[in-house]
Amino acid sequence: MAEENLSQIPIGEFETVSQLLASNESLQIAFSIMIIGIVGISIGYSKFSTWVGSQKIYYQRPHLSRFVRRAILPFFAIALITTINVHIQTGVLFGENLSIIEGEDVSPAETFAKILNTFNILVIGYTISHLIPIALNKREKSGLEKEDFDVWFDMRGFVDDDKDLFHRLYKWVPPNVTPEEIEENKFKEMMQTEEGKLELEQFRTTKGNPIGGYEKLVDKPFEEWKKSERSKYEKYYQNCITGNNQSGRKLKPGAKPDEMFPIDVWREEKRENEFEPIIPSSRPPGYARKKQEGIPKSAKQILPVGIFIITIIGVVAWWGVDLIVLATATGGMAIGVGLALQETLQNYFAYFLIRKDKIFVEGERIKLDTGYNGYVHKITPRVTYLRDALNESIAIIPTRQLVNAQVINYTQGIKMVPAIVDVGVSYLNDPKQVSAILVKVGKRAMKEVVDGKGKHLIRQIRCPYLEYNRPSCGCDKDIHVDINQPIVRFNQFNDSALDFSLWVYVRDYGAQFKTKTDMRMIMYEEFKKYDIRIPWPIRTVYQGDEKREKEEIEKLKDQRNKVIDEYGIGDIGHGSGESE
C-alpha cells in the first residue's frame, strides 16, 4: 500500500529530484546504477588518460591523443545514461508499469527520462565545447607547419635535412637574362660547371633577391617535407627513450617531470632556435610542460565556456523556464558581478583588441610611455609580461593599460637596430682619409662580427658568406628597406678633435653591444695601422710639435689615399667645393 500511495503522488508536486526518486523504487535503483556507473567510468578514464600520456601517440600525435582523451569519457557516460533511459521508458529494466497516471500530464518515468536527457545534453555540450578548440588548434598548427615549409624553402633546406633534401625536391632553373651585377662572360663561364651553378643559385642581387627560379621534381614537395620532419622527430624520440641523449638515461614517456618534447613543442623550439637541430634531453626536466603553460592565451580558451553556457541556456528553455523572467531575475546579480569584474573585463577586451589589431605580438621589442624598453614575453587576458631588453627584469602590466598607452614598436615592419660608434680624430688628419678608413672598419665588421653560432650580427642585403660558396646565415632576410652600409658621418668640429660616427644596423637590440665593442677593436687596429690619431681630451699648447706631427702623418699619406681609392668615403664629401 505504501508503494501504491507513493505512486499516486501528482507530478505537479515533484519539487525536487529526491521527491521524484521517492515516488518509485525502480527509479531509485536506476539512479543509483547511473551514479555508480559514472563514478566507475571516471576512475577508468583517469587510468586511461594516464596510460595515453605514456604512449608514443601522445608525443607524435598530440592533437589526436587530446581528442581521444576528451571524447572517451563523454562517450561512455552518454552510452550509460542512454541505456538506462531506454530501459526505463520501455519498462524492460524492472518490468514495472510506470505509465501515465490518470489526470496527470507525464509519468514519473517520463520525468526521470527528461532528467537523463538533460544530463546527456549537458555532457554532449561539454564535449563539443572542448573538442572544437582542439580542432581549431590543430588547424592553427597546420598553418604554422606550412609557414615552416616556406621558411625551409627560403633557406634552401634546414641544417639537419637528410642528403640535401631540398635539391631532391626542387631543381634550380637559371635565368634567361644575365643579371646586371654579373658580367656576361663570367656568367656563361659559371654556367659551365656545377660549382658555378651552385654559386649562381646562392647569389643575391643588391636588393637581396635571388636569381633564377625552381621547378618541382616531385608532385607534392610539401608532403615529402612533412615526412622528413616526422622522421627527424622519430629519431629524436628514439634517442630519448634509448638513452642516446645528453643525459645518458633512458627517458620514460609520461614521467613527471617530463623530459621529452611532444612534436608540437619540438617544432616550436626549432622555430625559436632558427631551425637548428634539437639535442635530446638538452633542457631541464619539466621544461616541456612549462613551455606549454607559457603559451599565450587566445580566444579559443574561453570558447568552451561560451559553448557550455549556451548549452545550459538551451536546457533551461527546454524545461519551460521563461528566459525573460530568468534574465530579469539574474539581471541585478549580473550588474553586481559586472561592477566587481570591471577591471577584469577591461583586460579581456584590451587583450582582444591587441590581438586583433596586432599592435604588438610576442617577441617584438616595444617602449612604453613610462620609458620601459623590452621584449613582449607573453600576453594574457589579464596581464602582459615585458622582458627587459637586457634581460635585467620583467615588467608585469595590466593588459588594459597598454591599449591607451603610447607604445613605440621597434620591431614591426623594420627589424633593424642602429649600432653607432662615435670617435674623435686629430685635426692634423685628412677628414676624407679618416672617412675612408671608417668605411673599411665598417666593411670588416659586417664580415667579421658574428655570434657564437657564426651568424652575422649586422644586417646586410647580401651575406658575405656567399662569396665563399657557403650557405647564407640569414642576415639578408627580412630586409624591406634600402640600406647602404656602413654609414659614416662627420658630426662636428670639437675643441680638440674632428668628431665622426660610424653606423651599422644589427639584427636585434642586444646585438648592438657586441657589435660596437668589436667595431672599436677593429677601429683601434686600423687607426694604429694608418696613424690616425685620437687626441687626448685636453687642450694642448704646441711649441713647434705641430710641424713634426704633420711630417710624421705625411709619411703614410699614400697608403691612406689607397684606402680612399678602394673603399671610397661613403656618402660624405660629394664635390670638392673648389671653383673651376
C-alpha positions in Angstrom: 0.0 0.0 0.0 2.8 2.3 0.8 4.2 1.9 -2.7 0.8 2.4 -4.2 0.4 5.6 -2.2 3.8 6.8 -3.4 2.9 6.1 -7.0 -0.1 8.3 -6.7 1.8 11.5 -5.9 0.8 14.1 -8.5 3.5 15.2 -11.0 3.0 18.8 -10.1 4.1 18.1 -6.6 7.6 16.9 -7.6 9.5 19.9 -6.3 12.9 18.2 -6.1 14.8 15.2 -7.6 14.7 13.4 -4.2 10.8 13.6 -4.2 10.8 12.2 -7.7 13.0 9.4 -6.8 10.9 8.7 -3.7 7.9 8.2 -5.9 9.2 4.9 -7.2 11.7 2.3 -6.0 12.7 1.4 -9.6 13.8 5.0 -10.3 15.9 4.9 -7.1 17.7 1.8 -8.3 18.2 3.2 -11.8 19.6 6.4 -10.4 22.0 4.5 -8.2 23.2 2.4 -11.1 23.8 5.6 -13.1 25.8 7.3 -10.3 27.9 4.1 -9.7 28.4 3.8 -13.5 29.6 7.4 -13.9 32.0 7.0 -10.9 33.4 3.8 -12.4 33.8 5.5 -15.8 35.5 8.5 -14.2 38.0 6.2 -12.4 38.6 4.2 -15.6 39.0 7.4 -17.6 41.7 8.7 -15.1 43.7 5.5 -15.6 43.1 5.6 -19.4 44.3 9.2 -19.6 47.4 8.4 -17.7 48.1 5.4 -20.0 47.6 7.5 -23.1 50.1 10.1 -21.7 52.8 7.5 -21.5 52.3 6.2 -25.1 54.1 7.2 -28.3 50.9 8.6 -29.8 50.8 11.3 -27.1 54.2 12.6 -28.4 53.8 12.0 -32.1 50.1 12.8 -32.5 49.3 15.2 -29.6 46.1 16.5 -31.1 44.7 13.0 -31.8 45.6 11.9 -28.3 43.9 15.0 -26.8 40.8 14.3 -28.9 40.6 10.7 -27.7 41.2 11.7 -24.1 38.5 14.3 -24.2 35.9 12.1 -26.1 36.3 8.8 -24.3 34.7 9.8 -21.0 31.6 11.5 -22.5 31.1 8.6 -24.9 30.8 6.0 -22.2 28.8 8.4 -20.0 26.3 9.1 -22.8 26.1 5.4 -23.6 25.3 4.5 -19.9 22.7 7.3 -19.5 21.0 6.5 -22.8 20.8 2.8 -22.0 19.2 3.4 -18.6 16.8 5.9 -20.3 15.7 3.4 -22.9 15.2 0.6 -20.4 13.1 2.8 -18.1 10.9 4.1 -20.8 10.3 0.7 -22.2 9.9 -0.9 -18.8 12.5 -3.5 -19.6 14.8 -2.7 -16.7 12.4 -3.6 -13.9 9.3 -4.9 -15.6 7.1 -2.3 -13.9 4.4 -0.2 -15.4 5.4 3.4 -15.0 2.8 4.7 -17.4 0.9 8.0 -17.2 -1.4 8.2 -14.2 -4.9 9.3 -14.9 -5.3 13.0 -14.7 -1.6 13.7 -15.0 0.4 15.1 -17.9 3.5 13.0 -17.6 4.6 9.9 -15.7 7.5 9.6 -13.2 9.3 7.6 -15.8 9.0 10.3 -18.4 10.1 13.0 -15.9 13.1 11.0 -14.9 13.8 10.3 -18.6 13.8 14.0 -19.2 16.3 14.5 -16.4 18.5 11.8 -18.0 18.2 13.5 -21.4 19.2 16.8 -19.7 22.4 15.0 -18.4 23.1 13.8 -22.0 22.6 17.2 -23.5 25.0 18.8 -20.9 27.6 16.1 -21.5 27.3 16.5 -25.2 27.6 20.3 -24.9 30.6 19.9 -22.6 32.3 17.5 -25.0 31.7 19.7 -28.1 32.9 22.8 -26.2 36.3 21.0 -25.6 36.6 19.2 -28.9 36.1 22.4 -31.1 39.2 24.2 -29.6 41.3 21.0 -30.2 40.2 21.1 -33.9 40.9 24.8 -34.1 44.3 24.3 -32.5 45.1 21.6 -35.0 44.2 23.9 -37.8 46.4 26.6 -36.4 49.3 24.2 -36.1 48.8 23.1 -39.7 49.1 26.7 -40.7 52.4 27.1 -38.7 53.6 23.9 -40.4 53.1 25.5 -43.8 54.9 28.6 -42.7 57.8 26.4 -41.6 57.8 24.9 -45.1 58.0 28.4 -46.6 61.0 29.2 -44.3 62.6 25.9 -45.3 62.2 26.8 -49.0 63.7 30.3 -48.4 66.6 28.8 -46.6 67.1 26.2 -49.3 66.8 23.5 -46.6 67.5 23.0 -42.9 70.8 22.1 -41.4 69.5 18.7 -40.2 68.0 17.7 -43.6 68.9 14.2 -44.8 71.0 14.1 -48.0 70.3 17.5 -49.4 66.5 17.1 -49.3 65.9 20.5 -51.0 67.6 19.5 -54.2 65.9 16.2 -54.2 62.5 18.0 -54.3 63.4 21.1 -56.3 65.7 21.9 -59.3 67.2 25.3 -59.8 66.5 26.9 -63.2 69.0 29.6 -64.3 67.7 33.0 -65.5 67.4 33.6 -69.3 68.9 37.0 -68.9 72.3 37.7 -67.4 71.9 39.6 -64.1 73.2 43.2 -64.1 75.6 42.5 -61.2 77.4 39.8 -63.1 79.5 40.2 -66.3 78.1 38.2 -69.2 81.3 36.3 -69.9 81.7 35.4 -66.2 78.0 34.3 -66.1 78.5 32.0 -69.1 81.7 30.6 -67.6 79.9 29.8 -64.3 77.1 28.1 -66.1 79.5 25.5 -67.5 80.4 23.9 -64.1 78.3 22.6 -61.2 80.3 24.7 -58.7 79.5 27.8 -60.8 75.8 26.9 -60.9 75.8 26.4 -57.1 77.4 29.9 -56.7 74.8 31.4 -59.0 72.0 29.7 -57.1 73.3 31.3 -53.9 73.8 34.7 -55.5 71.8 37.7 -54.3 71.3 41.0 -56.1 71.9 44.3 -54.4 68.3 44.3 -53.5 68.6 40.9 -51.7 66.7 39.0 -54.4 67.9 35.6 -55.7 68.2 34.9 -59.4 66.6 32.2 -61.4 63.8 30.0 -60.2 62.9 26.5 -59.1 60.8 23.7 -60.6 59.4 20.8 -58.6 60.9 17.3 -59.0 58.0 15.6 -57.1 54.3 16.1 -57.3 53.8 17.1 -53.6 57.0 18.6 -52.1 55.1 19.7 -49.0 54.1 16.2 -48.2 57.6 14.9 -48.7 59.0 17.6 -46.5 56.4 16.7 -43.8 57.6 13.1 -43.9 61.2 14.3 -43.5 60.3 16.4 -40.4 58.4 13.5 -38.8 61.3 11.2 -39.4 63.5 13.7 -37.6 61.2 13.7 -34.7 61.1 9.9 -34.7 64.9 9.9 -34.4 64.6 12.5 -31.6 62.1 10.3 -29.8 64.1 7.1 -30.2 67.2 8.9 -28.9 65.3 10.0 -25.8 63.9 6.6 -24.9 67.1 4.6 -25.8 69.4 6.7 -23.7 71.3 8.1 -26.7 70.9 11.7 -25.4 72.6 14.3 -23.4 71.5 12.9 -20.0 72.7 9.4 -20.9 69.5 7.9 -19.4 66.5 6.2 -20.9 63.8 8.8 -20.6 60.4 7.4 -19.7 57.4 8.8 -21.6 54.7 10.3 -19.4 57.0 10.6 -16.4 56.9 13.6 -14.2 58.6 16.0 -14.7 58.5 15.3 -18.4 61.9 15.5 -20.2 60.6 14.9 -23.7 59.1 17.3 -26.2 55.8 16.4 -28.0 56.1 17.1 -31.7 54.3 20.4 -31.5 56.6 21.7 -28.7 59.6 20.3 -30.6 58.6 22.3 -33.7 58.2 25.5 -31.6 61.6 25.0 -30.1 63.1 24.7 -33.6 61.4 28.0 -34.7 62.8 29.8 -31.7 66.3 28.5 -32.4 66.2 29.3 -36.1 65.5 25.7 -37.0 68.7 24.3 -35.6 68.6 20.6 -34.6 67.2 19.9 -31.1 69.5 17.9 -28.9 67.6 15.3 -26.9 67.5 16.0 -23.1 69.2 19.3 -23.5 66.6 21.1 -21.5 66.0 20.7 -17.7 63.2 18.3 -16.6 59.7 19.9 -16.8 60.7 22.4 -19.4 58.2 21.0 -22.0 55.3 21.4 -19.6 56.4 25.0 -18.6 56.7 25.7 -22.3 53.1 24.6 -22.9 51.9 26.5 -19.9 53.6 29.6 -21.2 51.8 29.6 -24.5 49.8 32.9 -24.8 46.1 32.7 -24.1 43.7 33.1 -27.0 40.0 33.3 -27.7 39.9 29.5 -28.2 40.5 29.1 -24.5 37.3 30.9 -23.5 35.3 29.2 -26.3 34.4 26.1 -24.2 32.9 28.4 -21.5 30.8 30.2 -24.1 29.5 27.0 -25.7 28.7 25.4 -22.4 26.8 28.5 -21.2 24.7 28.4 -24.5 24.0 24.7 -23.8 22.8 25.4 -20.3 20.5 28.2 -21.6 19.1 25.8 -24.1 18.4 23.2 -21.4 16.7 25.8 -19.2 14.5 26.9 -22.1 13.7 23.2 -22.8 12.4 22.8 -19.3 9.9 25.6 -19.9 11.6 28.3 -17.9 10.8 31.8 -19.3 14.1 33.2 -20.3 12.9 36.8 -20.0 11.9 36.1 -16.4 15.3 34.3 -15.8 17.1 37.3 -17.3 15.2 39.7 -15.1 15.9 37.7 -12.0 19.6 37.4 -12.8 19.9 41.0 -14.1 20.7 42.6 -10.8 23.2 39.9 -9.9 24.8 40.3 -13.4 25.2 44.0 -12.8 26.8 43.4 -9.4 29.2 40.9 -10.9 29.9 43.2 -13.8 30.9 46.0 -11.5 33.0 43.7 -9.4 34.8 42.3 -12.5 35.0 45.6 -14.3 38.8 45.7 -14.5 38.9 42.0 -15.5 36.5 42.6 -18.4 38.5 45.6 -19.5 41.6 43.5 -19.6 39.8 40.9 -21.7 38.6 43.4 -24.2 42.0 45.0 -24.3 43.5 41.6 -25.0 41.2 41.0 -27.9 42.0 44.5 -29.4 45.7 43.9 -29.1 45.4 40.5 -30.8 43.0 41.7 -33.5 44.9 44.9 -34.5 48.3 43.2 -33.9 49.6 46.3 -32.0 52.4 44.0 -30.9 53.0 40.3 -30.6 55.2 38.0 -28.6 58.9 38.6 -29.4 58.6 42.2 -30.6 60.6 45.0 -28.8 58.5 47.9 -27.6 58.9 51.0 -25.5 56.2 52.3 -23.2 55.5 56.0 -22.4 56.9 55.2 -18.9 60.3 54.7 -20.6 60.4 50.9 -20.1 62.1 49.2 -23.0 61.8 45.5 -23.5 60.5 42.5 -25.5 56.9 41.2 -25.2 57.3 37.9 -23.4 53.7 36.9 -23.0 50.2 38.5 -23.5 47.4 37.1 -21.4 43.8 38.3 -20.9 44.8 39.7 -17.5 48.4 40.9 -17.6 51.2 41.3 -20.2 54.8 40.4 -19.4 57.6 42.5 -20.8 61.1 41.3 -20.6 63.8 44.0 -20.3 65.9 44.3 -23.5 69.0 43.5 -21.5 67.3 40.7 -19.5 67.5 42.6 -16.3 63.9 42.4 -15.2 60.3 41.5 -16.2 57.6 44.1 -16.1 54.0 42.8 -15.3 51.5 45.3 -16.7 47.6 45.1 -16.7 46.7 44.5 -20.4 44.1 47.2 -20.3 46.7 49.9 -19.7 48.6 49.0 -22.9 45.6 49.9 -25.1 45.6 53.6 -24.0 49.3 53.8 -23.6 51.7 55.3 -26.1 53.6 52.3 -27.4 56.7 52.5 -29.7 57.2 49.3 -31.6 60.8 48.9 -32.8 60.3 45.5 -34.5 57.2 45.8 -36.5 57.9 46.4 -40.2 61.6 47.1 -39.9 63.7 44.6 -37.9 66.8 46.7 -37.6 68.6 48.5 -34.7 71.4 51.0 -35.3 74.8 50.4 -33.7 76.7 53.7 -33.5 80.3 54.3 -32.6 81.4 57.9 -32.0 85.1 58.7 -32.4 87.2 61.9 -32.5 90.4 62.3 -34.5 93.2 64.8 -34.6 92.8 68.0 -36.7 96.1 67.0 -38.4 94.4 64.1 -40.2 92.6 64.5 -43.5 88.8 64.0 -43.0 88.4 62.2 -46.3 91.1 59.8 -45.3 89.5 59.2 -42.0 86.1 58.7 -43.6 87.6 56.0 -45.9 89.3 54.2 -43.1 86.0 54.2 -41.1 84.2 52.7 -44.2 86.9 50.0 -44.2 86.2 49.4 -40.4 82.5 49.0 -41.1 83.1 46.6 -44.0 85.3 44.5 -41.8 82.7 44.5 -39.0 80.0 43.4 -41.4 82.0 40.3 -42.3 83.8 39.5 -39.0 81.3 40.3 -36.3 79.4 37.1 -35.6 77.6 35.4 -32.7 78.5 32.1 -31.0 77.0 30.2 -33.9 79.0 32.0 -36.5 76.0 34.0 -37.8 76.4 37.7 -38.6 75.1 40.3 -36.2 75.0 43.1 -38.7 72.1 43.1 -41.2 73.1 43.2 -44.8 71.4 42.7 -48.1 73.9 40.1 -49.3 75.5 37.7 -46.9 79.4 37.8 -47.2 79.4 34.0 -46.8 78.0 33.8 -50.4 81.4 34.9 -51.7 82.9 31.6 -50.4 80.0 29.5 -51.6 78.8 29.0 -48.1 75.1 29.0 -47.2 73.7 32.3 -46.1 73.4 32.8 -42.4 70.2 34.6 -42.7 71.5 38.2 -42.4 70.0 39.0 -45.8 66.4 38.1 -44.7 63.6 40.5 -43.7 65.2 43.5 -45.4 62.3 45.6 -46.5 64.1 49.0 -47.0 67.1 50.1 -49.0 70.1 50.4 -46.8 73.7 51.3 -47.7 76.1 50.2 -45.0 78.3 51.2 -43.4 77.3 54.9 -42.9 80.0 57.5 -41.9 79.0 60.9 -40.5 81.3 63.9 -39.9 79.5 65.3 -36.9 81.2 68.5 -35.8 84.5 70.4 -35.1 85.1 69.8 -31.4 87.6 71.6 -29.2 90.3 69.1 -29.7 89.1 66.7 -32.3 87.1 66.1 -35.5 84.1 64.2 -34.4 83.0 61.2 -36.6 80.4 58.5 -36.2 80.2 55.0 -37.8 76.7 53.5 -38.2 75.7 49.9 -39.0 72.3 48.1 -38.5 72.2 45.0 -36.4 69.6 42.3 -36.2 68.2 43.0 -32.7 68.6 45.2 -29.7 71.1 43.1 -27.8 73.3 42.6 -30.8 74.4 46.2 -30.8 76.6 46.0 -27.7 78.9 43.2 -29.0 78.9 44.9 -32.4 80.0 48.2 -31.0 82.7 46.5 -28.9 84.1 44.6 -31.9 83.9 47.7 -34.1 86.0 49.7 -31.6 88.6 46.9 -31.6 88.8 46.9 -35.4 88.9 50.7 -35.4 91.8 50.7 -33.0 93.7 48.3 -35.3 93.0 50.3 -38.4 93.8 53.7 -36.8 97.1 52.3 -35.5 97.9 50.9 -38.9 97.4 54.2 -40.7 98.5 56.5 -37.9 95.1 58.1 -37.4 95.5 59.8 -34.1 92.9 60.2 -31.4 93.8 63.3 -29.4 93.8 63.5 -25.6 90.7 65.2 -24.2 92.7 68.1 -23.1 93.8 71.4 -24.5 97.3 71.2 -26.0 99.8 74.1 -26.4 102.0 73.3 -29.3 105.6 74.6 -29.2 106.8 73.5 -32.6 105.5 70.0 -32.4 102.7 70.5 -34.9 105.2 70.6 -37.7 106.8 67.4 -36.5 103.5 65.6 -36.1 102.4 66.7 -39.6 105.6 65.3 -41.1 105.0 62.0 -39.3 101.4 61.9 -40.6 102.5 62.7 -44.1 104.7 59.5 -44.2 101.6 57.3 -44.6 99.6 59.7 -46.8 99.9 57.5 -49.9 98.7 54.4 -48.1 95.7 56.3 -46.7 94.9 57.5 -50.2 94.9 53.9 -51.4 92.2 53.2 -48.9 90.1 56.0 -50.4 90.5 54.5 -53.8 89.5 51.1 -52.6 86.7 51.9 -50.2 85.6 55.4 -51.1 84.5 57.9 -48.4 80.9 56.8 -48.1 78.2 59.3 -48.9 80.0 62.3 -47.5 82.3 64.8 -49.2 80.5 64.9 -52.5 82.2 67.6 -54.6 85.4 69.3 -53.6 83.8 72.7 -53.3 86.6 74.3 -55.3 85.9 76.7 -58.1 86.7 75.6 -61.6 
